[in-house]
Amino acid sequence: MIRALHLTACVSLIALIFLGLAWELSVAPISPGGSWLAIKSLPLLAPLFGILHGRRYTCQWASMLILAYFCEGVVRATTDQGMAQALAVVEIALSLIFFAACLAYVRLTRPTQRAGPLPRS
């Protein structure tokens, strides 16, 4: 189960990076010939190494970072038309998959809790 969640987080993060690049450089850029908005994929490279290595702390903060991409997807899905709208829906799905996989991974890999009440001082 933990391995599947880790793999899901890795695949969805990498897919989101490639989606952002393809979207703004060739598939449906804001301006013809590509857009500088492709740099929106750069922040996703920050957690990539930690996610690939299964670092719990990286999953914790990356799950907060990914919410910005969810918000962008929601905004663009409701305001854009055609291919850009479809890509926004894919961005929403990938960000939700990543978010859920990270939360489940963090929960299942948490350190064990102490068995019993804390001693009184």
N, C-alpha and C positions, 0 to 999 in steps of 0.2 A: 504494500500500500504506500509506504513512504517513498519507495523508488518510483512508483507510478506518478505520485504527486510531484516529485523532483523533476522527472522527465516532462511532465505537463507544463510546469513553470518554465523550464528551459526552452521548450519548443514554442510556447506562446510568446515568450519574450523575443526570441530570434525572429519569429514570424512578424511580430509587431515592428521590429526594426526594419525588416525588409519591406513591409507594407508602407511604412512612412517614407522610405526612400523611393520606392517605385511610384507611389501616389504622387509625390511632388516633383519628381524628375521626368516621368514619362507618361504614366497612365492618365491622370487627370489633374495636371498642375493648374495652379491659380492663373498663371500667365503662360502663354505659348512658349515652348522651348525649355520649360523647367522653371522652378521657383526656388528662391532661397529658403522657403519654408521647409525644405528638406532637412535643414539643420535641427528640426524638432526631434529627429531620431538620435541626436548626439547624447542627450541625457540618459537614454536607455542603454548606452554603452557603459555607463558608470557601474550599474549593478551586475552587468553580464558576467564578469569573472567570478564574483561571489555566488551568483545563482548557479553557474555551471559547476562550482565546487560544493554546492549544498550548504553554504554558510547560513545559519539560522538568522543571525543579525541582519544580513543583507536582505533576506526575505522580508524581515520586519519593516525595514525602511523603504524597500522597493515597492511594497504593497501600498504605501502611502503615495509614492511617486506616480504609480500607475493610474491613480485617480485623476490626475491632470489629463491623461490621454483618454480616459473615459469621458471626462467633461468635454474635451475637444470633439470627440466622436458624436456626442449627443448634440452639441451645437451645430456641427456640420451636417449631421443627419437631418436636422430640422430646417436648415437654411439652404443647403446646396441642392442641386438637381442632378439627375442622371447618374453617371458613373461615380462622381464624387460622393453622392449620397449613399450609393451601395458600398463604397470603400469605407465610409464613416460607420456604417452598420457592422462591417467586418472589424473595424477598430474597436468598436464597443464590445463585440463578442470576445475578441482576443484579450482586451484589458480585463474583462470580467473573469475569463478563464484563468488568467495569470493571478488576479487578485484572490480568487477562491483557492487556487492551488497553493499559493504562498501562505494564506491563513491556515489551511489544513496542515500544511507541512510544518509550520511553526508550532501549531497545537500538538501535533503528534511527536515532535522531537523535543518538546520542552523537558527540562530536567525534572527528575522525579521529585515529588513533594515529600516533605518530612511526614513520617507516619506518627501522628500524635500531636497533642497541643505543645505550644512553645513553653519552655520552662519560665517560671516567674522569677523575677529578680528581687 
